[in-house]
Amino acid sequence: MLRVVNATRDRELGNRVWLANRWWPRLRGLLGRGPLEPGSGMVLEPCKSVHMFGMKYSLDVVFVNAEGEVVAMYPKLDPGKRTPWHKPARKAIELPVGTLSATGTEIGDVLTCQFAEAV
């Protein structure tokens, strides 16, 4: 589990965030899982685009580059939709709808991901 923090605004986006950094977990993503609870989510790494085909609920999705800087945001990405490909992106972070708004996250903010045990 990871803890994801908006370091620019000193706001926590989640503290029970799964890391999907291998082929199969990235492919499966959140398919077949229930809606995310507040504080939960998934980091897909590497990732430059996501799709919502087969999903039954919306997500907030944010893309960050290698330095953790937010390069694209998709508040309330609905089932059946997809994002464009983001060349500078290194990770996609999927969160419950409303997380980006509640934390004031914006393009250019820096997000950090730490293993939950280390915090």
Chimera marker file (.cmm) of the C-alpha trace (Angstrom):
<marker_set name="trace">
<marker id="1" x="0.000" y="0.000" z="0.000" r="1" g="1" b="0" radius="0.5"/>
<marker id="2" x="1.035" y="3.529" z="-0.781" r="1" g="1" b="0" radius="0.5"/>
<marker id="3" x="0.292" y="6.948" z="0.635" r="1" g="1" b="0" radius="0.5"/>
<marker id="4" x="-0.205" y="9.629" z="-2.035" r="1" g="1" b="0" radius="0.5"/>
<marker id="5" x="0.247" y="13.271" z="-1.013" r="1" g="1" b="0" radius="0.5"/>
<marker id="6" x="-0.052" y="16.525" z="-2.915" r="1" g="1" b="0" radius="0.5"/>
<marker id="7" x="3.251" y="18.010" z="-1.683" r="1" g="1" b="0" radius="0.5"/>
<marker id="8" x="2.441" y="21.395" z="-3.246" r="1" g="1" b="0" radius="0.5"/>
<marker id="9" x="-0.697" y="21.809" z="-1.127" r="1" g="1" b="0" radius="0.5"/>
<marker id="10" x="0.191" y="19.509" z="1.807" r="1" g="1" b="0" radius="0.5"/>
<marker id="11" x="-2.986" y="17.451" z="1.240" r="1" g="1" b="0" radius="0.5"/>
<marker id="12" x="-3.329" y="13.672" z="1.333" r="1" g="1" b="0" radius="0.5"/>
<marker id="13" x="-5.047" y="12.091" z="-1.675" r="1" g="1" b="0" radius="0.5"/>
<marker id="14" x="-5.023" y="8.568" z="-0.271" r="1" g="1" b="0" radius="0.5"/>
<marker id="15" x="-3.345" y="6.336" z="2.301" r="1" g="1" b="0" radius="0.5"/>
<marker id="16" x="-4.551" y="2.920" z="1.073" r="1" g="1" b="0" radius="0.5"/>
<marker id="17" x="-3.455" y="3.068" z="-2.555" r="1" g="1" b="0" radius="0.5"/>
<marker id="18" x="-2.481" y="-0.110" z="-4.416" r="1" g="1" b="0" radius="0.5"/>
<marker id="19" x="0.607" y="-0.163" z="-6.623" r="1" g="1" b="0" radius="0.5"/>
<marker id="20" x="0.168" y="-1.824" z="-10.023" r="1" g="1" b="0" radius="0.5"/>
<marker id="21" x="3.668" y="-1.851" z="-11.501" r="1" g="1" b="0" radius="0.5"/>
<marker id="22" x="3.656" y="-5.187" z="-13.321" r="1" g="1" b="0" radius="0.5"/>
<marker id="23" x="1.964" y="-6.245" z="-16.541" r="1" g="1" b="0" radius="0.5"/>
<marker id="24" x="-1.010" y="-8.184" z="-15.133" r="1" g="1" b="0" radius="0.5"/>
<marker id="25" x="-1.995" y="-5.805" z="-12.292" r="1" g="1" b="0" radius="0.5"/>
<marker id="26" x="-1.796" y="-2.847" z="-14.717" r="1" g="1" b="0" radius="0.5"/>
<marker id="27" x="-3.924" y="-4.686" z="-17.282" r="1" g="1" b="0" radius="0.5"/>
<marker id="28" x="-6.564" y="-5.657" z="-14.713" r="1" g="1" b="0" radius="0.5"/>
<marker id="29" x="-6.512" y="-2.336" z="-12.877" r="1" g="1" b="0" radius="0.5"/>
<marker id="30" x="-9.728" y="-1.871" z="-10.932" r="1" g="1" b="0" radius="0.5"/>
<marker id="31" x="-11.857" y="-4.090" z="-13.194" r="1" g="1" b="0" radius="0.5"/>
<marker id="32" x="-14.048" y="-6.397" z="-11.146" r="1" g="1" b="0" radius="0.5"/>
<marker id="33" x="-13.467" y="-4.471" z="-7.929" r="1" g="1" b="0" radius="0.5"/>
<marker id="34" x="-16.101" y="-2.493" z="-6.097" r="1" g="1" b="0" radius="0.5"/>
<marker id="35" x="-16.165" y="1.302" z="-5.940" r="1" g="1" b="0" radius="0.5"/>
<marker id="36" x="-13.217" y="2.932" z="-4.200" r="1" g="1" b="0" radius="0.5"/>
<marker id="37" x="-13.619" y="4.075" z="-0.617" r="1" g="1" b="0" radius="0.5"/>
<marker id="38" x="-12.281" y="7.506" z="0.417" r="1" g="1" b="0" radius="0.5"/>
<marker id="39" x="-8.519" y="7.235" z="0.953" r="1" g="1" b="0" radius="0.5"/>
<marker id="40" x="-8.085" y="4.325" z="-1.454" r="1" g="1" b="0" radius="0.5"/>
<marker id="41" x="-6.941" y="4.161" z="-5.066" r="1" g="1" b="0" radius="0.5"/>
<marker id="42" x="-4.473" y="2.653" z="-7.509" r="1" g="1" b="0" radius="0.5"/>
<marker id="43" x="-1.163" y="3.823" z="-8.975" r="1" g="1" b="0" radius="0.5"/>
<marker id="44" x="-0.467" y="2.409" z="-12.444" r="1" g="1" b="0" radius="0.5"/>
<marker id="45" x="3.235" y="2.561" z="-13.334" r="1" g="1" b="0" radius="0.5"/>
<marker id="46" x="4.304" y="2.970" z="-16.064" r="1" g="1" b="0" radius="0.5"/>
<marker id="47" x="1.152" y="4.441" z="-17.589" r="1" g="1" b="0" radius="0.5"/>
<marker id="48" x="0.440" y="7.106" z="-20.200" r="1" g="1" b="0" radius="0.5"/>
<marker id="49" x="-3.284" y="6.493" z="-20.822" r="1" g="1" b="0" radius="0.5"/>
<marker id="50" x="-6.223" y="4.717" z="-19.145" r="1" g="1" b="0" radius="0.5"/>
<marker id="51" x="-9.575" y="3.409" z="-20.307" r="1" g="1" b="0" radius="0.5"/>
<marker id="52" x="-12.788" y="2.831" z="-18.405" r="1" g="1" b="0" radius="0.5"/>
<marker id="53" x="-14.121" y="0.016" z="-20.598" r="1" g="1" b="0" radius="0.5"/>
<marker id="54" x="-15.876" y="-2.534" z="-18.402" r="1" g="1" b="0" radius="0.5"/>
<marker id="55" x="-15.925" y="-0.254" z="-15.343" r="1" g="1" b="0" radius="0.5"/>
<marker id="56" x="-19.178" y="0.269" z="-13.459" r="1" g="1" b="0" radius="0.5"/>
<marker id="57" x="-18.271" y="3.506" z="-11.658" r="1" g="1" b="0" radius="0.5"/>
<marker id="58" x="-16.467" y="6.787" z="-12.365" r="1" g="1" b="0" radius="0.5"/>
<marker id="59" x="-12.990" y="7.717" z="-11.110" r="1" g="1" b="0" radius="0.5"/>
<marker id="60" x="-10.785" y="10.764" z="-10.696" r="1" g="1" b="0" radius="0.5"/>
<marker id="61" x="-7.605" y="10.121" z="-12.709" r="1" g="1" b="0" radius="0.5"/>
<marker id="62" x="-4.388" y="12.128" z="-12.555" r="1" g="1" b="0" radius="0.5"/>
<marker id="63" x="-1.214" y="11.636" z="-14.610" r="1" g="1" b="0" radius="0.5"/>
<marker id="64" x="2.209" y="12.590" z="-13.250" r="1" g="1" b="0" radius="0.5"/>
<marker id="65" x="5.639" y="12.735" z="-14.862" r="1" g="1" b="0" radius="0.5"/>
<marker id="66" x="8.872" y="11.193" z="-13.506" r="1" g="1" b="0" radius="0.5"/>
<marker id="67" x="9.281" y="14.116" z="-11.078" r="1" g="1" b="0" radius="0.5"/>
<marker id="68" x="5.736" y="13.681" z="-9.726" r="1" g="1" b="0" radius="0.5"/>
<marker id="69" x="4.404" y="16.803" z="-11.416" r="1" g="1" b="0" radius="0.5"/>
<marker id="70" x="0.754" y="16.633" z="-12.485" r="1" g="1" b="0" radius="0.5"/>
<marker id="71" x="0.631" y="16.758" z="-16.297" r="1" g="1" b="0" radius="0.5"/>
<marker id="72" x="-3.062" y="15.903" z="-16.852" r="1" g="1" b="0" radius="0.5"/>
<marker id="73" x="-6.232" y="15.458" z="-14.775" r="1" g="1" b="0" radius="0.5"/>
<marker id="74" x="-9.580" y="13.814" z="-15.428" r="1" g="1" b="0" radius="0.5"/>
<marker id="75" x="-12.067" y="14.491" z="-12.631" r="1" g="1" b="0" radius="0.5"/>
<marker id="76" x="-14.985" y="12.049" z="-12.834" r="1" g="1" b="0" radius="0.5"/>
<marker id="77" x="-13.856" y="9.941" z="-15.786" r="1" g="1" b="0" radius="0.5"/>
<marker id="78" x="-16.986" y="7.934" z="-16.585" r="1" g="1" b="0" radius="0.5"/>
<marker id="79" x="-17.332" y="4.240" z="-17.516" r="1" g="1" b="0" radius="0.5"/>
<marker id="80" x="-16.744" y="3.587" z="-21.210" r="1" g="1" b="0" radius="0.5"/>
<marker id="81" x="-14.456" y="6.619" z="-21.622" r="1" g="1" b="0" radius="0.5"/>
<marker id="82" x="-10.690" y="6.785" z="-22.151" r="1" g="1" b="0" radius="0.5"/>
<marker id="83" x="-7.986" y="9.378" z="-21.840" r="1" g="1" b="0" radius="0.5"/>
<marker id="84" x="-5.630" y="10.529" z="-24.551" r="1" g="1" b="0" radius="0.5"/>
<marker id="85" x="-2.032" y="9.326" z="-24.467" r="1" g="1" b="0" radius="0.5"/>
<marker id="86" x="0.189" y="11.642" z="-22.381" r="1" g="1" b="0" radius="0.5"/>
<marker id="87" x="3.799" y="11.471" z="-23.567" r="1" g="1" b="0" radius="0.5"/>
<marker id="88" x="5.341" y="13.048" z="-20.426" r="1" g="1" b="0" radius="0.5"/>
<marker id="89" x="3.351" y="10.840" z="-18.015" r="1" g="1" b="0" radius="0.5"/>
<marker id="90" x="5.075" y="8.168" z="-15.937" r="1" g="1" b="0" radius="0.5"/>
<marker id="91" x="2.178" y="7.191" z="-13.651" r="1" g="1" b="0" radius="0.5"/>
<marker id="92" x="-1.597" y="7.330" z="-13.569" r="1" g="1" b="0" radius="0.5"/>
<marker id="93" x="-3.300" y="7.564" z="-10.194" r="1" g="1" b="0" radius="0.5"/>
<marker id="94" x="-6.932" y="6.449" z="-9.967" r="1" g="1" b="0" radius="0.5"/>
<marker id="95" x="-8.916" y="7.832" z="-7.027" r="1" g="1" b="0" radius="0.5"/>
<marker id="96" x="-12.519" y="8.103" z="-5.830" r="1" g="1" b="0" radius="0.5"/>
<marker id="97" x="-14.559" y="10.804" z="-7.555" r="1" g="1" b="0" radius="0.5"/>
<marker id="98" x="-14.212" y="14.135" z="-5.746" r="1" g="1" b="0" radius="0.5"/>
<marker id="99" x="-10.678" y="13.541" z="-4.450" r="1" g="1" b="0" radius="0.5"/>
<marker id="100" x="-9.001" y="15.959" z="-6.870" r="1" g="1" b="0" radius="0.5"/>
<marker id="101" x="-11.512" y="18.705" z="-6.099" r="1" g="1" b="0" radius="0.5"/>
<marker id="102" x="-11.415" y="18.136" z="-2.331" r="1" g="1" b="0" radius="0.5"/>
<marker id="103" x="-7.613" y="18.364" z="-2.262" r="1" g="1" b="0" radius="0.5"/>
<marker id="104" x="-7.399" y="21.347" z="-4.630" r="1" g="1" b="0" radius="0.5"/>
<marker id="105" x="-5.085" y="19.386" z="-6.931" r="1" g="1" b="0" radius="0.5"/>
<marker id="106" x="-4.152" y="21.232" z="-10.140" r="1" g="1" b="0" radius="0.5"/>
<marker id="107" x="-1.893" y="20.800" z="-13.166" r="1" g="1" b="0" radius="0.5"/>
<marker id="108" x="1.686" y="21.535" z="-12.070" r="1" g="1" b="0" radius="0.5"/>
<marker id="109" x="1.259" y="20.333" z="-8.474" r="1" g="1" b="0" radius="0.5"/>
<marker id="110" x="3.787" y="17.749" z="-7.266" r="1" g="1" b="0" radius="0.5"/>
<marker id="111" x="2.453" y="14.435" z="-5.923" r="1" g="1" b="0" radius="0.5"/>
<marker id="112" x="4.541" y="12.031" z="-3.849" r="1" g="1" b="0" radius="0.5"/>
<marker id="113" x="3.979" y="8.291" z="-3.395" r="1" g="1" b="0" radius="0.5"/>
<marker id="114" x="5.477" y="6.545" z="-0.360" r="1" g="1" b="0" radius="0.5"/>
<marker id="115" x="5.014" y="3.029" z="0.935" r="1" g="1" b="0" radius="0.5"/>
<marker id="116" x="2.465" y="3.300" z="3.758" r="1" g="1" b="0" radius="0.5"/>
<marker id="117" x="4.773" y="1.470" z="6.207" r="1" g="1" b="0" radius="0.5"/>
<marker id="118" x="7.387" y="4.222" z="5.777" r="1" g="1" b="0" radius="0.5"/>
<marker id="119" x="5.092" y="7.012" z="6.933" r="1" g="1" b="0" radius="0.5"/>
<link id1="1" id2="2" r="1" g="1" b="0" radius="0.2"/>
<link id1="2" id2="3" r="1" g="1" b="0" radius="0.2"/>
<link id1="3" id2="4" r="1" g="1" b="0" radius="0.2"/>
<link id1="4" id2="5" r="1" g="1" b="0" radius="0.2"/>
<link id1="5" id2="6" r="1" g="1" b="0" radius="0.2"/>
<link id1="6" id2="7" r="1" g="1" b="0" radius="0.2"/>
<link id1="7" id2="8" r="1" g="1" b="0" radius="0.2"/>
<link id1="8" id2="9" r="1" g="1" b="0" radius="0.2"/>
<link id1="9" id2="10" r="1" g="1" b="0" radius="0.2"/>
<link id1="10" id2="11" r="1" g="1" b="0" radius="0.2"/>
<link id1="11" id2="12" r="1" g="1" b="0" radius="0.2"/>
<link id1="12" id2="13" r="1" g="1" b="0" radius="0.2"/>
<link id1="13" id2="14" r="1" g="1" b="0" radius="0.2"/>
<link id1="14" id2="15" r="1" g="1" b="0" radius="0.2"/>
<link id1="15" id2="16" r="1" g="1" b="0" radius="0.2"/>
<link id1="16" id2="17" r="1" g="1" b="0" radius="0.2"/>
<link id1="17" id2="18" r="1" g="1" b="0" radius="0.2"/>
<link id1="18" id2="19" r="1" g="1" b="0" radius="0.2"/>
<link id1="19" id2="20" r="1" g="1" b="0" radius="0.2"/>
<link id1="20" id2="21" r="1" g="1" b="0" radius="0.2"/>
<link id1="21" id2="22" r="1" g="1" b="0" radius="0.2"/>
<link id1="22" id2="23" r="1" g="1" b="0" radius="0.2"/>
<link id1="23" id2="24" r="1" g="1" b="0" radius="0.2"/>
<link id1="24" id2="25" r="1" g="1" b="0" radius="0.2"/>
<link id1="25" id2="26" r="1" g="1" b="0" radius="0.2"/>
<link id1="26" id2="27" r="1" g="1" b="0" radius="0.2"/>
<link id1="27" id2="28" r="1" g="1" b="0" radius="0.2"/>
<link id1="28" id2="29" r="1" g="1" b="0" radius="0.2"/>
<link id1="29" id2="30" r="1" g="1" b="0" radius="0.2"/>
<link id1="30" id2="31" r="1" g="1" b="0" radius="0.2"/>
<link id1="31" id2="32" r="1" g="1" b="0" radius="0.2"/>
<link id1="32" id2="33" r="1" g="1" b="0" radius="0.2"/>
<link id1="33" id2="34" r="1" g="1" b="0" radius="0.2"/>
<link id1="34" id2="35" r="1" g="1" b="0" radius="0.2"/>
<link id1="35" id2="36" r="1" g="1" b="0" radius="0.2"/>
<link id1="36" id2="37" r="1" g="1" b="0" radius="0.2"/>
<link id1="37" id2="38" r="1" g="1" b="0" radius="0.2"/>
<link id1="38" id2="39" r="1" g="1" b="0" radius="0.2"/>
<link id1="39" id2="40" r="1" g="1" b="0" radius="0.2"/>
<link id1="40" id2="41" r="1" g="1" b="0" radius="0.2"/>
<link id1="41" id2="42" r="1" g="1" b="0" radius="0.2"/>
<link id1="42" id2="43" r="1" g="1" b="0" radius="0.2"/>
<link id1="43" id2="44" r="1" g="1" b="0" radius="0.2"/>
<link id1="44" id2="45" r="1" g="1" b="0" radius="0.2"/>
<link id1="45" id2="46" r="1" g="1" b="0" radius="0.2"/>
<link id1="46" id2="47" r="1" g="1" b="0" radius="0.2"/>
<link id1="47" id2="48" r="1" g="1" b="0" radius="0.2"/>
<link id1="48" id2="49" r="1" g="1" b="0" radius="0.2"/>
<link id1="49" id2="50" r="1" g="1" b="0" radius="0.2"/>
<link id1="50" id2="51" r="1" g="1" b="0" radius="0.2"/>
<link id1="51" id2="52" r="1" g="1" b="0" radius="0.2"/>
<link id1="52" id2="53" r="1" g="1" b="0" radius="0.2"/>
<link id1="53" id2="54" r="1" g="1" b="0" radius="0.2"/>
<link id1="54" id2="55" r="1" g="1" b="0" radius="0.2"/>
<link id1="55" id2="56" r="1" g="1" b="0" radius="0.2"/>
<link id1="56" id2="57" r="1" g="1" b="0" radius="0.2"/>
<link id1="57" id2="58" r="1" g="1" b="0" radius="0.2"/>
<link id1="58" id2="59" r="1" g="1" b="0" radius="0.2"/>
<link id1="59" id2="60" r="1" g="1" b="0" radius="0.2"/>
<link id1="60" id2="61" r="1" g="1" b="0" radius="0.2"/>
<link id1="61" id2="62" r="1" g="1" b="0" radius="0.2"/>
<link id1="62" id2="63" r="1" g="1" b="0" radius="0.2"/>
<link id1="63" id2="64" r="1" g="1" b="0" radius="0.2"/>
<link id1="64" id2="65" r="1" g="1" b="0" radius="0.2"/>
<link id1="65" id2="66" r="1" g="1" b="0" radius="0.2"/>
<link id1="66" id2="67" r="1" g="1" b="0" radius="0.2"/>
<link id1="67" id2="68" r="1" g="1" b="0" radius="0.2"/>
<link id1="68" id2="69" r="1" g="1" b="0" radius="0.2"/>
<link id1="69" id2="70" r="1" g="1" b="0" radius="0.2"/>
<link id1="70" id2="71" r="1" g="1" b="0" radius="0.2"/>
<link id1="71" id2="72" r="1" g="1" b="0" radius="0.2"/>
<link id1="72" id2="73" r="1" g="1" b="0" radius="0.2"/>
<link id1="73" id2="74" r="1" g="1" b="0" radius="0.2"/>
<link id1="74" id2="75" r="1" g="1" b="0" radius="0.2"/>
<link id1="75" id2="76" r="1" g="1" b="0" radius="0.2"/>
<link id1="76" id2="77" r="1" g="1" b="0" radius="0.2"/>
<link id1="77" id2="78" r="1" g="1" b="0" radius="0.2"/>
<link id1="78" id2="79" r="1" g="1" b="0" radius="0.2"/>
<link id1="79" id2="80" r="1" g="1" b="0" radius="0.2"/>
<link id1="80" id2="81" r="1" g="1" b="0" radius="0.2"/>
<link id1="81" id2="82" r="1" g="1" b="0" radius="0.2"/>
<link id1="82" id2="83" r="1" g="1" b="0" radius="0.2"/>
<link id1="83" id2="84" r="1" g="1" b="0" radius="0.2"/>
<link id1="84" id2="85" r="1" g="1" b="0" radius="0.2"/>
<link id1="85" id2="86" r="1" g="1" b="0" radius="0.2"/>
<link id1="86" id2="87" r="1" g="1" b="0" radius="0.2"/>
<link id1="87" id2="88" r="1" g="1" b="0" radius="0.2"/>
<link id1="88" id2="89" r="1" g="1" b="0" radius="0.2"/>
<link id1="89" id2="90" r="1" g="1" b="0" radius="0.2"/>
<link id1="90" id2="91" r="1" g="1" b="0" radius="0.2"/>
<link id1="91" id2="92" r="1" g="1" b="0" radius="0.2"/>
<link id1="92" id2="93" r="1" g="1" b="0" radius="0.2"/>
<link id1="93" id2="94" r="1" g="1" b="0" radius="0.2"/>
<link id1="94" id2="95" r="1" g="1" b="0" radius="0.2"/>
<link id1="95" id2="96" r="1" g="1" b="0" radius="0.2"/>
<link id1="96" id2="97" r="1" g="1" b="0" radius="0.2"/>
<link id1="97" id2="98" r="1" g="1" b="0" radius="0.2"/>
<link id1="98" id2="99" r="1" g="1" b="0" radius="0.2"/>
<link id1="99" id2="100" r="1" g="1" b="0" radius="0.2"/>
<link id1="100" id2="101" r="1" g="1" b="0" radius="0.2"/>
<link id1="101" id2="102" r="1" g="1" b="0" radius="0.2"/>
<link id1="102" id2="103" r="1" g="1" b="0" radius="0.2"/>
<link id1="103" id2="104" r="1" g="1" b="0" radius="0.2"/>
<link id1="104" id2="105" r="1" g="1" b="0" radius="0.2"/>
<link id1="105" id2="106" r="1" g="1" b="0" radius="0.2"/>
<link id1="106" id2="107" r="1" g="1" b="0" radius="0.2"/>
<link id1="107" id2="108" r="1" g="1" b="0" radius="0.2"/>
<link id1="108" id2="109" r="1" g="1" b="0" radius="0.2"/>
<link id1="109" id2="110" r="1" g="1" b="0" radius="0.2"/>
<link id1="110" id2="111" r="1" g="1" b="0" radius="0.2"/>
<link id1="111" id2="112" r="1" g="1" b="0" radius="0.2"/>
<link id1="112" id2="113" r="1" g="1" b="0" radius="0.2"/>
<link id1="113" id2="114" r="1" g="1" b="0" radius="0.2"/>
<link id1="114" id2="115" r="1" g="1" b="0" radius="0.2"/>
<link id1="115" id2="116" r="1" g="1" b="0" radius="0.2"/>
<link id1="116" id2="117" r="1" g="1" b="0" radius="0.2"/>
<link id1="117" id2="118" r="1" g="1" b="0" radius="0.2"/>
<link id1="118" id2="119" r="1" g="1" b="0" radius="0.2"/>
</marker_set>
